[in-house]
Amino acid sequence: MQTEQLKILNTSIKRLLRRGATRQLIKIIDKTHMADLSIVFKELSGLNRKKLFELIHDPEKIGLLFSEMDETVFLEFVKNVEFEKLVRVFDHMPSDDAAELLGLLDEELSDQILSKMKKEESDNVEQLMSYGEDTAGSLMVTDFVALEEDVKAREVIEALQNKYLDVEMPFYIYVVDGYGKLVGVSSLRQLVVVQPDKPLKEFMATDMVSVKTYTDREEVARLVSKYDYLAVPVVDDENCILGIVTVDDVIDILHEAATEDMLKMAGVGEEYIETQTVLRGSRIRLPWLLASCLGGVAAFFIIGGFEDSLAKFAGLAAFIPVIMGMGGNIGTQSSTIVVRGIATGRINIQDFSRVVSKELAVGLILGVIYGTLIGLVARFSFMAEPFSWSLALAVGLAVLSSMTVAALVGSMVPLALEKFHVDPAVATGPFVTTSIDIVSVYCYFRIAKLFLGI
């Protein structure tokens, strides 16, 4: 729903709640997707949230609303929901969503809910909760269509109409042998275009991609994105299918991963601001900003070491910001490109020399262009001075060296961290820009001293 429509929905619900217009509110709830309602829910007061919630009677809708809520809103609101109602809601939720939400609750409440849920549902949820948080096992849906390879197309359709009505997303028919091992897959389209008496083994695809329960969830997302799958099967070490990871979960993973990398690269941790307290936000940012602080102190001492040079040529100081800025910008660009390439699987450690040499060449070309441009600015700014050409040459070469080194550092550091299994997102932001600032200032004054004879 578009922003303007959400504003209208928000205003309408608040007005109807004030008036106690129950019938109209129920109509709005029936017509509104829970993803949109969860946004409105966040804006309501505690009392209005309770009033609106009491009008939602379908446990499946409530489950979807819980799944779409912000974590902080969910944890705050769920404290006031009747226990029996919570159990009914979790009984009707997809296993993967139920496992995720129960994992947010305190252990005692989570165990109580699981003990009261239907045995089959609670078993599925507990199985998912037993897997690592960032693995395919924790994301998978245990409701899927799996039939033996001798089953005919007509019988498959009958099974879909009768036995598998409750399957959340029957994108594919997975084919197993007599031992339950995954041997093939058929799309629904393929199923309906073949002859009714043809068995699955004669038209199933065998060149499929599957993942293990312990496969990292970002790797699962890359596979789904790469092959344009709607779902990917999750198997155990004996290749028996245990569940599927669907495309809606993959979209959430990609969104979370991109946000996580962005926050890390900015040096503010991995959490959204709305989930942080002021003290926690300050504590997370403190060490990252310390790198910038130390870098600034180092630059101060470097500049102080060339105090005599600055006293003779005060114009040198005017170009410090632009030289540091150009280096910092291209360093951030290079590191961002490499970090994102690593995150999406387009760049790996085997590409080290290719990626670094390419970014180095880009830095060199841009350094020549901008070094020439800024050097000419220095020449014409001090045209009346006898040292104008020397200053222009020193500034131009400083920009060239700054941008070249920055591109080199920005591309090398994330790849080096990836090689040592450290999250490359932490390489950017304060660390890269600070190191480049120090190098830029040092190179600038060394080159100026050489060309100006000071």
C-alpha positions in Angstrom: 0.0 0.0 0.0 1.3 3.4 -0.9 2.3 6.0 1.8 -0.7 8.3 1.1 -3.1 5.3 1.3 -1.5 4.2 4.6 -2.0 7.7 6.0 -5.7 7.6 5.1 -6.0 4.1 6.6 -4.3 5.3 9.8 -6.5 8.3 10.1 -9.7 6.4 9.4 -9.0 3.7 11.9 -8.1 6.2 14.6 -11.3 8.1 13.9 -13.5 5.0 14.0 -11.9 3.8 17.2 -12.7 7.1 18.8 -16.3 6.7 17.7 -16.5 3.0 18.6 -17.7 2.2 15.1 -17.1 -1.6 15.4 -18.9 -2.7 12.3 -16.9 -0.3 10.0 -13.7 -1.3 11.7 -14.4 -5.0 11.1 -15.0 -4.2 7.4 -11.7 -2.4 7.1 -9.9 -5.3 8.9 -11.4 -7.8 6.4 -10.2 -5.7 3.4 -6.8 -4.7 4.7 -3.6 -6.8 4.4 -2.1 -7.5 7.8 1.3 -6.1 6.6 -0.5 -2.7 6.2 -2.4 -3.1 9.4 0.8 -3.8 11.3 2.1 -0.3 10.2 -1.1 1.3 11.5 -0.9 -0.8 14.7 2.5 0.6 15.4 1.1 4.2 15.4 -1.8 3.5 17.8 -1.8 4.0 21.6 -1.8 0.9 23.8 -5.5 1.2 24.5 -6.4 1.5 20.8 -4.2 -1.4 19.9 -6.1 -3.5 22.3 -9.5 -2.4 20.9 -8.4 -3.1 17.4 -6.9 -6.4 18.2 -10.1 -7.6 19.9 -11.9 -7.1 16.6 -9.6 -9.6 14.8 -11.0 -13.1 15.4 -9.3 -15.2 12.7 -6.2 -16.8 14.3 -4.5 -17.0 10.9 -4.8 -13.3 10.4 -3.6 -12.6 13.9 -0.6 -14.8 13.2 0.2 -12.9 10.1 -0.2 -9.6 12.0 2.3 -10.8 14.6 4.7 -11.9 11.9 4.6 -8.4 10.3 4.9 -6.4 13.5 8.1 -4.7 14.5 10.0 -6.9 17.1 9.7 -4.3 19.8 5.9 -3.7 19.2 5.3 -7.5 19.2 7.2 -8.1 22.4 5.4 -5.2 24.2 1.9 -6.1 22.9 2.1 -9.9 23.4 2.4 -9.5 27.2 -1.3 -8.4 27.3 -2.7 -11.1 25.1 -4.6 -14.0 26.7 -2.5 -17.1 26.9 -5.2 -19.4 25.4 -5.6 -17.0 22.5 -1.8 -17.0 22.0 -1.8 -20.8 21.8 -4.6 -20.8 19.2 -2.7 -18.2 17.1 0.6 -20.1 17.2 -1.3 -23.3 16.3 -2.5 -21.7 13.1 0.8 -20.0 12.1 3.3 -21.5 9.5 5.9 -23.4 11.5 8.8 -21.1 10.4 7.0 -17.9 11.5 5.9 -19.5 14.8 9.5 -20.7 15.5 10.9 -17.2 14.8 8.4 -15.4 17.0 8.7 -18.0 19.9 12.4 -17.5 19.7 11.8 -13.8 20.6 9.8 -14.6 23.7 11.3 -15.4 27.1 12.0 -19.1 27.4 9.4 -19.8 30.1 6.5 -18.3 28.1 7.8 -20.0 24.9 7.9 -23.4 26.6 4.4 -22.9 28.0 2.9 -22.1 24.6 4.7 -25.1 23.0 3.4 -27.4 25.6 -0.2 -26.4 24.9 0.0 -26.4 21.1 -1.1 -29.4 19.0 1.5 -32.0 19.2 2.2 -32.1 15.4 2.5 -28.3 15.3 4.7 -28.0 18.4 7.0 -30.8 17.1 7.5 -29.0 13.8 8.2 -25.7 15.6 10.6 -27.3 18.1 12.5 -28.9 15.3 12.9 -25.6 13.6 14.0 -23.9 16.8 16.7 -26.6 17.3 18.6 -25.3 14.2 21.0 -22.5 14.2 19.5 -19.0 13.9 21.1 -18.2 10.6 20.7 -21.6 8.9 18.3 -22.9 6.3 16.9 -25.3 8.9 15.5 -22.4 11.0 13.9 -20.9 7.9 12.3 -23.9 6.2 8.6 -24.6 6.0 7.8 -28.3 6.8 4.6 -28.3 4.8 5.4 -29.3 1.2 4.3 -31.7 -1.5 6.5 -34.8 -1.8 5.4 -37.9 -3.8 7.1 -41.1 -5.0 8.4 -41.2 -8.5 5.9 -43.8 -9.7 2.8 -41.7 -8.9 1.0 -40.6 -12.1 0.2 -37.0 -13.1 -3.5 -37.6 -12.6 -2.9 -38.9 -9.1 -0.7 -36.0 -8.2 -3.5 -33.5 -9.1 -5.9 -35.5 -7.0 -3.5 -35.5 -4.1 -3.2 -31.7 -4.4 -7.0 -31.3 -4.4 -7.5 -33.6 -1.4 -4.4 -34.3 0.7 -2.3 -31.1 0.4 -5.0 -28.4 0.7 -3.2 -26.9 3.7 0.2 -26.6 2.1 1.1 -22.9 2.3 2.9 -22.6 -1.0 2.7 -25.6 -3.3 5.1 -24.2 -5.9 6.7 -27.5 -6.7 6.0 -31.3 -6.5 9.1 -32.9 -5.0 9.8 -36.4 -6.0 11.3 -39.0 -3.7 12.2 -42.6 -4.0 11.1 -45.5 -1.8 13.5 -44.4 1.0 12.3 -40.8 1.1 15.4 -39.5 -0.7 14.9 -36.5 -3.0 15.4 -37.6 -6.7 13.6 -34.9 -8.7 11.2 -32.0 -8.9 8.3 -30.9 -11.1 6.7 -27.5 -11.4 2.9 -27.2 -11.4 3.0 -26.0 -15.0 4.8 -29.2 -16.1 2.3 -31.3 -14.2 -0.7 -30.0 -16.0 0.7 -30.2 -19.6 1.7 -33.8 -19.5 -0.5 -36.8 -20.2 -2.5 -37.8 -17.1 -1.1 -41.4 -17.0 2.6 -40.3 -17.2 4.5 -41.1 -13.9 6.5 -38.3 -12.2 9.8 -40.0 -13.0 9.2 -39.5 -16.7 8.9 -35.8 -16.7 10.5 -34.6 -13.4 13.7 -32.5 -13.5 16.7 -34.1 -11.9 19.2 -31.2 -12.2 17.9 -29.5 -9.1 19.6 -27.5 -6.4 19.1 -28.3 -2.7 20.6 -27.1 0.6 21.4 -28.7 3.9 19.8 -27.8 7.2 23.0 -26.1 8.3 23.6 -24.1 5.1 23.9 -20.4 5.9 20.7 -18.5 5.1 22.4 -15.9 3.0 23.8 -18.7 0.8 20.2 -20.0 0.4 19.1 -16.5 -0.6 21.9 -16.3 -3.2 20.9 -19.6 -4.7 17.2 -18.7 -5.0 18.1 -15.3 -6.5 20.6 -16.8 -8.9 18.3 -19.5 -10.3 15.0 -17.6 -9.9 13.5 -20.4 -7.8 10.2 -19.9 -5.9 11.4 -22.4 -3.3 14.5 -24.5 -2.6 14.4 -27.9 -0.8 16.2 -28.5 2.4 17.7 -32.0 2.9 19.6 -33.9 5.5 23.0 -35.5 5.0 21.2 -38.6 3.5 19.4 -36.4 1.0 16.0 -36.9 2.6 13.8 -33.8 2.2 12.9 -32.1 5.4 11.4 -28.8 4.3 11.6 -25.9 1.8 12.7 -22.3 2.0 10.2 -20.1 0.1 10.9 -17.0 -1.8 9.1 -14.7 0.7 11.6 -15.7 3.3 14.4 -15.1 0.9 13.2 -11.6 0.2 13.3 -10.9 4.0 16.8 -12.4 4.2 18.1 -10.1 1.4 16.5 -7.1 2.9 18.0 -7.8 6.3 21.4 -8.6 4.9 21.5 -5.4 2.9 20.4 -3.4 5.9 22.9 -5.2 8.2 25.8 -4.5 5.8 24.8 -0.8 5.5 24.7 -0.3 9.2 28.0 -2.1 9.7 29.6 0.0 7.0 28.4 3.1 8.7 29.9 1.9 12.0 26.6 1.8 13.9 26.3 -2.0 14.6 23.6 -4.2 13.2 20.5 -3.1 15.0 17.8 -0.7 13.8 17.7 2.6 15.7 14.2 1.9 17.1 15.4 -1.3 18.8 18.4 0.5 20.5 18.4 2.4 23.8 20.3 5.6 23.9 23.0 4.0 26.0 23.3 1.0 23.8 23.4 3.1 20.7 26.2 5.2 22.2 28.1 2.1 23.3 28.0 0.5 19.9 29.2 3.7 18.1 31.9 4.5 20.6 34.6 2.1 19.4 34.0 2.8 15.7 34.3 6.6 16.2 37.4 6.0 18.3 39.1 4.9 15.0 38.2 8.3 13.4 39.3 10.1 16.6 42.7 8.4 16.6 43.1 9.0 12.8 42.4 12.7 13.4 45.0 12.8 16.1 47.5 11.0 13.9 46.8 13.5 11.0 47.3 16.4 13.6 50.7 15.1 14.4 51.6 14.6 10.8 50.6 18.1 9.9 52.4 19.4 13.0 55.6 17.8 11.7 55.4 20.0 8.7 54.7 23.2 10.6 57.7 25.0 9.1 56.4 24.1 5.6 53.0 25.5 6.4 54.6 28.7 7.8 56.4 29.3 4.6 53.5 28.3 2.3 50.3 28.9 4.0 48.4 28.1 0.8 49.3 24.4 1.4 46.6 24.2 4.1 43.9 25.2 1.7 44.1 22.0 -0.2 44.2 19.5 2.7 40.4 19.1 2.8 40.0 18.4 -0.9 42.9 15.9 -1.0 41.6 14.0 2.1 38.0 14.2 0.8 38.8 12.8 -2.7 40.7 10.0 -1.2 38.1 9.2 1.4 35.3 9.2 -1.2 36.9 6.9 -3.7 38.0 4.6 -0.9 34.5 4.3 0.4 33.2 3.7 -3.2 35.7 0.9 -3.8 35.1 -0.8 -0.4 31.3 -0.5 -0.9 31.5 -2.2 -4.3 33.7 -5.0 -3.0 31.6 -5.6 0.2 28.4 -5.7 -1.8 30.0 -8.0 -4.4 31.1 -10.4 -1.6 27.6 -10.3 0.0 25.8 -11.2 -3.2 28.4 -13.9 -4.2 29.6 -12.0 -7.3 33.1 -11.6 -5.8 35.1 -14.1 -3.9 38.6 -14.4 -2.7 39.8 -16.1 -5.9 39.0 -12.8 -7.7 41.5 -10.9 -5.4 44.0 -9.8 -8.1 41.4 -9.1 -10.7 39.3 -6.9 -8.4 42.2 -5.1 -6.8 43.9 -4.4 -10.1 40.7 -3.1 -11.6 39.9 -0.8 -8.8 43.6 0.4 -8.8 43.3 1.2 -12.5 40.0 3.1 -11.8 41.7 5.0 -9.0 44.6 5.9 -11.2 42.5 7.2 -14.0 40.3 9.3 -11.7 43.4 10.5 -9.9 44.9 11.8 -13.1 41.7 13.6 -14.1 41.0 15.2 -10.7 44.7 15.7 -9.9 45.0 17.8 -13.1 41.8 19.7 -12.4 42.7 20.6 -8.8 46.3 21.2 -9.8 45.1 23.8 -12.3 42.9 25.4 -9.5 46.1 25.7 -7.4 48.1 27.2 -10.3 45.5 29.9 -11.1 44.8 30.6 -7.4 48.4 31.5 -6.8 49.3 32.8 -10.3 51.1 35.8 -9.0 53.5 33.7 -6.9 56.7 32.3 -8.4 56.1 28.9 -6.9 52.6 28.5 -8.5 53.6 25.7 -10.9 55.4 23.8 -8.2 52.4 24.0 -5.9 50.1 22.9 -8.7 52.3 19.9 -9.5 52.5 19.0 -5.7 48.7 19.3 -5.3 48.0 17.3 -8.5 50.3 14.5 -7.5 49.0 14.4 -4.0 45.4 14.0 -5.3 46.6 11.3 -7.7 48.5 9.4 -5.0 45.6 9.8 -2.5 42.9 8.5 -4.9 45.1 5.6 -6.1 46.1 4.4 -2.7 42.5 4.9 -1.5 41.1 2.6 -4.3 43.8 0.1 -3.5 43.1 0.0 0.2 39.3 0.2 -0.3 39.3 -3.0 -2.4 42.1 -4.9 -0.6 40.9 -4.7 3.0 37.4 -6.2 2.5 38.9 -9.1 0.5 41.6 -9.7 3.1 39.1 -9.8 5.9 37.0 -12.2 3.9 40.0 -14.5 3.5 40.4 -14.5 7.3 36.6 -15.2 7.8 36.0 -11.7 9.3 32.8 -9.9 8.1 34.1 -7.5 5.4 31.4 -5.0 6.1 33.4 -3.8 9.1 36.3 -2.8 6.9 34.5 0.2 5.5 33.4 3.5 7.1 35.7 4.7 9.9 38.6 2.3 9.3 39.1 2.8 5.5 38.4 6.5 5.5 40.6 7.1 8.6 43.6 5.2 7.2 43.2 7.0 3.8 43.1 10.4 5.5 46.4 9.7 7.3 48.1 8.4 4.1 46.8 11.4 2.1 48.1 14.0 4.4 51.5 12.4 4.7 51.9 12.0 0.9 50.7 15.5 0.3 53.3 17.1 2.6 56.1 14.8 1.4 55.4 15.7 -2.2 55.0 19.4 -1.4 58.4 19.4 0.4 60.0 17.7 -2.6 58.7 20.1 -5.2 58.7 23.3 -3.2 62.1 22.7 -1.5 60.9 23.4 2.0 
